[in-house]
């Protein structure tokens, strides 16, 4: 069974996520930011089924923002709470307390991620992505955190996703201090994915040209499906 984020049935924990070494062997059950997989949506839930992860030779900058709950996000969080056995019963709906704020975490260094996907150390992953244009990257999560983690998030200035000892982790920078975010303290109730846009380089080989939010149109002459790119032009010129 493939690893899955099930927003309405379980909690996403971004901890101890081993980078992709073998596409046939996903070593963890928990998807991390940057994971490769597919979104499966029904009327009742939204899942992210993980297929693997990239190798990160360089850290990636991550953006953290804090928002008030909109009606739509409150509905998602309420449903998540219900699946965790924390939902409010019908008779208590009139006194239900609206939570304060939530955080949103996104990979902001998409240029750096694109560069790493095109690098030699991710050649197997790149080939895998070319073969299935429905695969996407997990690039954002929305969550609430416990009091201690909330304080850490609010008092840190920079955040990075990096690889250490074969695992991906999120790091908060406070001055000269580097602190790991305890991911098991997060209540993740929503996520977003991004798709790959492909182009041909001067050698007529496929490259990752851009990483854009799922549902957006690929820019210029790039394509989500690499099969749509014209691979015959270089041969016709010969």
SERO-4910 file (N, C-alpha, C, O; in steps of 0.05 Angstrom, whole numbers):
BEGIN
 pado doro    nc1    nc2    nc3   cac1   cac2   cac3    cc1    cc2    cc3    oc1    oc2    oc3
  Unk    A     17    -24      0      0      0      0     17     25      0     36     27     16
  Unk    A     11     44    -18     27     68    -19     21     87      4     -1     88     13
  Unk    A     42    102     13     38    121     34     18    142     25     18    150      2
  Unk    A      1    152     44    -21    170     36    -25    191     57    -24    186     81
  Unk    A    -29    216     49    -40    237     66    -70    235     63    -80    239     41
  Unk    A    -84    230     84   -114    230     84   -123    252    102   -123    249    126
  Unk    A   -131    274     91   -137    298    107   -161    294    125   -162    306    146
  Unk    A   -180    278    116   -204    274    132   -203    249    149   -222    243    163
  Unk    A   -182    233    146   -180    209    162   -155    207    179   -154    190    197
  Unk    A   -136    225    175   -112    222    191    -95    247    190   -100    266    175
  Unk    A    -74    247    206    -57    271    209    -31    266    195    -19    244    196
  Unk    A    -21    287    181      4    286    167     27    293    186     25    314    199
  Unk    A     47    276    188     70    282    205     95    283    186    101    263    173
  Unk    A    108    305    186    132    308    168    157    303    185    170    321    193
  Unk    A    163    277    189    185    270    206    198    245    195    184    227    186
  Unk    A    225    244    197    240    220    189    233    211    161    226    187    157
  Unk    A    234    229    142    226    222    115    251    218     98    266    237     93
  Unk    A    256    194     91    280    187     76    278    195     47    257    190     35
  Unk    A    299    208     35    298    216      7    296    191    -11    302    169     -3
  Unk    A    287    196    -36    284    174    -55    311    162    -62    328    176    -73
  Unk    A    314    137    -56    338    122    -65    330    102    -87    345     97   -105
  Unk    A    306     91    -84    296     70   -102    267     75   -106    252     74    -86
  Unk    A    258     80   -130    230     87   -135    211     64   -128    188     69   -124
  Unk    A    221     40   -127    204     17   -120    203     13    -90    187     -4    -81
  Unk    A    218     28    -75    218     24    -46    216     50    -32    236     64    -29
  Unk    A    193     57    -23    188     81     -7    191     73     22    175     58     33
  Unk    A    212     84     35    220     74     61    203     84     84    204     73    106
  Unk    A    187    105     80    171    116    102    142    117     94    135    116     70
  Unk    A    124    119    113     96    120    109     86    149    110     62    154    104
  Unk    A    104    168    116     95    196    120    106    214     98    130    217     96
  Unk    A     89    226     82     98    245     61    110    270     73     99    281     92
  Unk    A    132    280     62    144    305     69    139    326     48    132    320     26
  Unk    A    143    351     55    144    372     35    165    364     14    187    355     21
  Unk    A    158    368    -11    176    360    -32    171    332    -43    183    323    -63
  Unk    A    154    317    -29    148    289    -38    134    289    -65    121    308    -73
  Unk    A    138    267    -79    125    263   -105    102    244   -101    105    223    -88
  Unk    A     79    250   -113     56    232   -111     33    242   -127     36    258   -145
  Unk    A      9    232   -120    -15    239   -134    -37    247   -114    -39    236    -92
  Unk    A    -54    266   -122    -77    274   -106   -101    258   -115   -107    256   -139
  Unk    A   -115    247    -95   -140    233   -100   -162    247    -85   -162    248    -60
  Unk    A   -182    259    -99   -203    275    -86   -230    262    -91   -237    254   -113
  Unk    A   -245    260    -69   -273    251    -70   -290    272    -56   -280    293    -47
  Unk    A   -316    267    -55   -334    286    -42   -329    288    -12   -335    308      1
  Unk    A   -316    267     -1   -313    265     28   -284    271     37   -280    278     61
  Unk    A   -265    268     20   -238    272     29   -219    278      6   -225    275    -17
  Unk    A   -195    286     14   -173    293     -5   -148    279      5   -139    284     27
  Unk    A   -137    262    -12   -113    247     -5    -89    255    -22    -92    263    -44
  Unk    A    -65    251    -10    -40    253    -26    -26    226    -23    -17    219     -1
  Unk    A    -24    212    -45    -12    185    -45     17    188    -53     23    195    -76
  Unk    A     35    183    -35     63    187    -39     76    165    -56     70    141    -51
  Unk    A     93    172    -75    107    153    -92    137    153    -85    151    133    -89
  Unk    A    148    176    -76    176    178    -70    184    206    -63    167    224    -60
  Unk    A    210    211    -60    221    237    -53    247    243    -68    261    225    -76
  Unk    A    253    268    -71    279    276    -84    301    275    -63    297    275    -39
  Unk    A    326    274    -73    349    278    -56    356    308    -56    357    321    -77
  Unk    A    360    319    -32    366    347    -30    396    350    -22    404    344      0
  Unk    A    412    360    -41    440    366    -36    443    393    -23    463    398     -9
  Unk    A    424    411    -27    425    438    -15    398    443     -2    377    433    -11
  Unk    A    398    458     20    373    464     34    355    482     17    365    497      0
  Unk    A    330    480     22    310    496      7    296    515     27    288    507     49
  Unk    A    293    540     19    280    559     36    250    554     36    238    548     16
  Unk    A    238    556     60    210    551     64    197    576     76    209    588     94
  Unk    A    174    584     66    160    608     76    138    599     96    122    581     90
  Unk    A    136    613    118    116    608    138     99    633    141    109    655    146
  Unk    A     72    629    139     53    651    143     32    643    163     26    619    166
  Unk    A     20    663    176     -1    658    195    -26    673    186    -25    697    179
  Unk    A    -49    660    187    -74    671    177    -97    668    197    -97    649    213
  Unk    A   -117    686    195   -143    681    208   -158    660    192   -154    657    168
  Unk    A   -175    645    206   -191    625    192   -213    638    175   -229    654    184
  Unk    A   -214    630    149   -236    637    132   -258    615    137   -252    595    150
  Unk    A   -282    619    127   -302    599    130   -294    572    118   -299    551    129
  Unk    A   -282    574     94   -274    549     80   -252    534     96   -254    510     99
  Unk    A   -232    549    106   -211    535    121   -221    525    148   -212    505    158
  Unk    A   -239    540    160   -251    531    185   -266    505    181   -266    487    198
  Unk    A   -280    503    159   -295    478    153   -276    454    150   -282    432    160
  Unk    A   -253    459    137   -233    437    134   -222    429    161   -218    406    167
  Unk    A   -216    450    177   -204    444    204   -224    429    222   -217    411    236
  Unk    A   -249    438    220   -270    425    236   -273    395    228   -276    378    246
  Unk    A   -273    390    202   -275    363    193   -251    346    202   -254    323    210
  Unk    A   -227    358    201   -203    344    211   -206    338    241   -200    315    249
  Unk    A   -216    357    256   -219    352    285   -239    329    290   -234    313    308
  Unk    A   -259    328    274   -279    306    277   -267    279    272   -273    260    286
  Unk    A   -249    278    252   -237    252    246   -217    244    267   -210    220    270
  Unk    A   -207    263    283   -189    258    305   -203    253    331   -190    250    352
  Unk    A   -230    252    330   -245    247    355   -247    272    372   -253    270    396
  Unk    A   -242    295    360   -242    320    376   -265    338    367   -268    361    376
  Unk    A   -283    328    350   -305    344    340   -325    350    361   -327    337    381
  Unk    A   -340    372    356   -361    380    375   -387    366    368   -395    365    345
  Unk    A   -400    355    387   -426    341    383   -447    361    375   -445    385    379
  Unk    A   -468    350    362   -490    367    351   -502    385    372   -508    408    366
  Unk    A   -506    375    396   -519    391    416   -502    414    427   -511    432    440
  Unk    A   -476    412    421   -458    433    430   -450    452    408   -433    470    412
  Unk    A   -461    449    384   -453    466    362   -457    496    367   -441    512    358
  Unk    A   -478    503    383   -483    531    388   -462    544    405   -460    569    405
  Unk    A   -446    528    419   -425    540    436   -397    533    426   -377    536    441
  Unk    A   -396    524    401   -370    516    390   -352    540    389   -360    562    380
  Unk    A   -327    536    398   -307    558    398   -291    558    372   -280    538    364
  Unk    A   -290    581    359   -275    584    335   -245    587    342   -238    604    358
  Unk    A   -228    570    330   -199    572    336   -187    598    327   -199    613    311
  Unk    A   -164    605    338   -152    631    332   -141    633    304   -156    642    286
  Unk    A   -117    624    299   -104    626    273    -92    600    265    -90    581    281
  Unk    A    -84    598    240    -70    575    230    -45    583    214    -43    606    206
  Unk    A    -27    565    211     -2    570    196     -4    557    168    -17    536    164
  Unk    A     11    568    150     14    556    123     44    555    117     58    576    118
  Unk    A     53    532    110     81    527    104     84    520     75     71    501     65
  Unk    A    101    534     60    105    529     32    135    529     24    151    544     36
  Unk    A    142    512      5    169    514     -6    170    539    -23    156    540    -44
  Unk    A    186    558    -16    187    583    -31    210    583    -51    209    598    -71
  Unk    A    230    567    -47    253    565    -65    247    545    -87    260    524    -88
  Unk    A    227    551   -104    221    532   -126    242    532   -147    245    512   -162
  Unk    A    257    553   -150    280    554   -169    301    534   -160    312    519   -176
  Unk    A    307    534   -134    326    515   -123    316    486   -126    332    469   -132
  Unk    A    291    482   -121    279    455   -124    281    446   -153    288    423   -158
  Unk    A    275    464   -171    277    458   -200    305    450   -207    309    430   -221
  Unk    A    325    465   -197    353    459   -203    361    431   -193    375    416   -206
  Unk    A    351    424   -169    358    398   -158    344    375   -172    355    354   -175
  Unk    A    320    380   -182    306    359   -197    320    354   -224    319    332   -234
  Unk    A    333    374   -235    348    371   -260    376    360   -256    390    353   -276
  Unk    A    385    358   -231    412    350   -226    416    319   -229    396    304   -228
  Unk    A    440    311   -231    447    283   -236    437    265   -213    428    243   -217
  Unk    A    439    276   -188    431    259   -165    401    253   -163    393    237   -147
  Unk    A    386    267   -180    357    261   -182    349    250   -209    326    253   -218
  Unk    A    368    238   -224    362    229   -251    340    208   -252    323    208   -270
  Unk    A    340    190   -233    319    169   -232    291    181   -227    272    173   -239
  Unk    A    290    200   -208    265    213   -202    255    229   -226    231    229   -232
  Unk    A    273    243   -240    266    259   -263    254    241   -285    234    248   -297
  Unk    A    266    218   -289    255    199   -309    228    189   -301    210    185   -318
  Unk    A    225    184   -275    199    175   -265    177    196   -269    155    189   -277
  Unk    A    184    221   -265    165    243   -269    157    246   -298    134    252   -305
  Unk    A    176    242   -316    171    243   -345    151    222   -354    135    227   -372
  Unk    A    152    199   -341    135    177   -350    106    179   -341     89    165   -351
  Unk    A    101    197   -322     74    200   -311     68    229   -305     76    239   -285
  Unk    A     54    243   -324     49    271   -321     28    278   -299     24    301   -293
  Unk    A     16    257   -288     -3    262   -266     10    264   -239     -3    271   -219
  Unk    A     36    258   -237     50    261   -212     54    290   -205     56    307   -223
  Unk    A     53    296   -180     56    324   -170     75    325   -146     82    304   -135
  Unk    A     82    349   -139    100    353   -116     83    365    -93     67    383    -97
  Unk    A     88    355    -69     75    366    -45     91    391    -37    113    389    -27
  Unk    A     79    415    -41     94    440    -37     83    458    -15     94    479     -9
  Unk    A     60    450     -3     49    467     18     30    452     37     17    433     29
  Unk    A     30    460     62     12    449     82      0    471     99     13    492    103
  Unk    A    -24    467    109    -37    485    127    -42    470    153    -50    447    153
  Unk    A    -36    483    176    -37    468    201    -39    487    225    -35    511    223
  Unk    A    -47    475    248    -45    488    274    -23    473    290    -17    450    284
  Unk    A    -12    487    310      9    475    326      4    479    356    -13    495    364
  Unk    A     17    463    372     14    466    401     27    492    410     40    506    394
  Unk    A     24    499    435     32    525    445     62    529    443     71    550    434
  Unk    A     78    509    449    107    511    448    117    515    420    135    531    415
  Unk    A    106    499    401    115    501    373    105    527    361    120    539    345
  Unk    A     81    536    368     71    562    359     90    584    366     96    602    350
  Unk    A    100    584    391    119    604    400    145    603    384    156    624    376
  Unk    A    155    579    379    179    575    363    175    586    335    192    600    324
  Unk    A    152    580    323    147    590    295    145    620    295    155    633    276
  Unk    A    132    632    314    128    661    314    153    677    321    155    700    314
  Unk    A    172    665    333    197    679    341    221    673    324    243    683    329
  Unk    A    217    656    304    239    649    285    237    666    260    215    674    252
  Unk    A    259    672    248    260    690    225    261    675    198    251    685    178
  Unk    A    275    652    197    278    638    172    273    608    176    277    598    198
  Unk    A    264    595    154    258    567    156    269    553    131    268    564    109
  Unk    A    279    529    135    291    514    113    284    484    114    280    473    136
  Unk    A    281    472     91    278    443     88    305    432     79    315    441     59
  Unk    A    315    413     94    341    403     87    343    373     93    326    362    106
  Unk    A    364    361     83    369    332     87    391    328    107    412    341    105
  Unk    A    387    311    126    407    304    146    406    275    152    385    264    160
  Unk    A    429    261    148    431    233    153    409    217    139    397    198    150
  Unk    A    404    225    114    384    211     97    355    217    103    338    203     93
  Unk    A    350    238    120    323    245    126    318    275    121    337    291    123
  Unk    A    294    282    113    287    310    110    276    321    136    260    308    149
  Unk    A    283    346    142    273    359    166    270    388    161    283    400    144
  Unk    A    252    400    176    247    429    175    262    442    198    261    434    221
  Unk    A    277    464    191    294    477    210    286    506    213    282    520    193
  Unk    A    284    516    238    279    544    244    304    558    253    320    547    268
  Unk    A    309    581    242    333    597    249    325    620    267    309    637    259
  Unk    A    337    621    291    333    643    310    360    655    316    374    645    334
  Unk    A    368    676    302    394    687    306    415    667    297    416    659    274
  Unk    A    433    659    316    453    639    310    444    611    317    460    592    314
  Unk    A    420    608    326    410    581    334    394    568    311    380    582    296
  Unk    A    397    542    309    384    526    288    368    505    303    379    486    314
  Unk    A    342    507    302    324    489    317    306    473    298    294    484    280
  Unk    A    304    447    303    286    431    287    257    434    296    252    434    320
  Unk    A    239    437    277    211    440    284    200    412    290    203    393    274
  Unk    A    188    408    314    176    382    321    150    377    305    129    385    314
  Unk    A    153    364    283    130    360    264    107    344    276     84    347    267
  Unk    A    113    328    296     91    312    308     73    329    325     53    320    336
  Unk    A     79    355    328     62    374    343     43    389    324     27    405    334
  Unk    A     44    383    298     27    398    279      1    383    273      1    359    271
  Unk    A    -20    398    271    -46    388    262    -50    397    233    -60    419    228
  Unk    A    -42    380    214    -44    387    186    -72    380    175    -80    357    176
  Unk    A    -86    401    166   -114    396    157   -118    403    127   -141    400    117
  Unk    A    -98    412    113   -100    418     85    -72    418     72    -53    422     86
  Unk    A    -71    413     46    -45    413     32    -49    423      4    -72    424     -6
  Unk    A    -27    431     -9    -28    439    -37     -5    425    -52     16    420    -41
  Unk    A    -10    421    -78     10    408    -94     17    425   -118      2    443   -126
  Unk    A     40    420   -130     49    434   -153     56    414   -175     63    392   -169
  Unk    A     54    423   -200     60    406   -223     85    414   -237     94    437   -234
  Unk    A     97    396   -251    121    401   -267    114    410   -295     96    398   -308
  Unk    A    127    431   -305    126    439   -333    152    433   -346    174    440   -335
  Unk    A    151    420   -369    175    410   -382    182    426   -407    166    439   -419
  Unk    A    208    426   -413    218    438   -438    241    420   -449    251    403   -435
  Unk    A    249    426   -473    272    413   -485    296    431   -484    294    455   -489
  Unk    A    320    421   -476    344    437   -476    357    436   -504    345    426   -523
  Unk    A    380    448   -507    393    450   -533    401    423   -544    405    420   -568
  Unk    A    403    403   -527    409    376   -535    384    360   -540    385    335   -543
  Unk    A    361    373   -540    335    361   -544    328    341   -522    312    322   -527
  Unk    A    340    345   -499    333    328   -476    314    343   -457    314    368   -456
  Unk    A    297    328   -444    276    341   -427    288    352   -401    306    340   -389
  Unk    A    278    376   -394    286    389   -369    261    399   -354    241    404   -367
  Unk    A    263    401   -328    242    414   -313    245    444   -318    266    455   -311
  Unk    A    225    456   -329    226    484   -336    214    502   -314    223    524   -310
  Unk    A    193    492   -301    180    508   -281    164    489   -262    157    467   -270
  Unk    A    159    499   -238    142    485   -219    119    504   -211    125    525   -199
  Unk    A     95    498   -219     72    516   -214     50    502   -199     49    477   -199
  Unk    A     33    517   -186     11    506   -171     -7    488   -189    -12    495   -212
  Unk    A    -16    466   -178    -34    448   -192    -58    463   -203    -71    479   -189
  Unk    A    -64    458   -229    -87    471   -242    -80    495   -258    -96    504   -274
  Unk    A    -56    506   -254    -47    529   -269    -37    520   -296    -29    497   -300
  Unk    A    -36    539   -315    -26    532   -342      4    536   -344     15    555   -334
  Unk    A     17    517   -356     46    518   -360     53    542   -378     40    547   -398
  Unk    A     74    557   -371     81    581   -386     95    575   -413    109    555   -416
  Unk    A     91    594   -432    105    593   -457    103    566   -472     81    555   -475
  Unk    A    126    556   -481    126    532   -497    130    507   -480    136    486   -490
  Unk    A    127    510   -454    130    487   -436    104    471   -434     82    481   -441
  Unk    A    106    446   -426     83    428   -425     83    411   -400    104    403   -390
  Unk    A     59    407   -389     56    389   -366     62    360   -375     75    345   -361
  Unk    A     52    353   -399     57    327   -410     81    328   -429     78    340   -451
  Unk    A    104    317   -423    127    320   -440    124    307   -467    138    314   -486
  Unk    A    104    289   -470     99    276   -496     89    296   -516     91    291   -540
  Unk    A     79    319   -507     69    339   -525     90    356   -538     86    371   -557
  Unk    A    114    355   -527    137    371   -537    146    358   -563    147    334   -566
  Unk    A    154    375   -582    162    366   -608    191    355   -606    210    371   -604
  Unk    A    194    329   -608    221    318   -606    233    312   -633    254    299   -635
  Unk    A    220    321   -654    230    314   -681    245    336   -695    259    332   -715
  Unk    A    243    361   -684    255    383   -698    285    380   -702    296    386   -723
  Unk    A    298    371   -681    327    369   -683    336    348   -704    357    351   -716
  Unk    A    319    328   -708    326    308   -728    320    318   -756    334    311   -775
  Unk    A    299    335   -759    292    345   -785    313    365   -796    316    368   -820
  Unk    A    327    377   -777    348    396   -786    373    383   -796    389    395   -809
  Unk    A    376    357   -790    400    343   -798    400    336   -827    419    324   -837
***
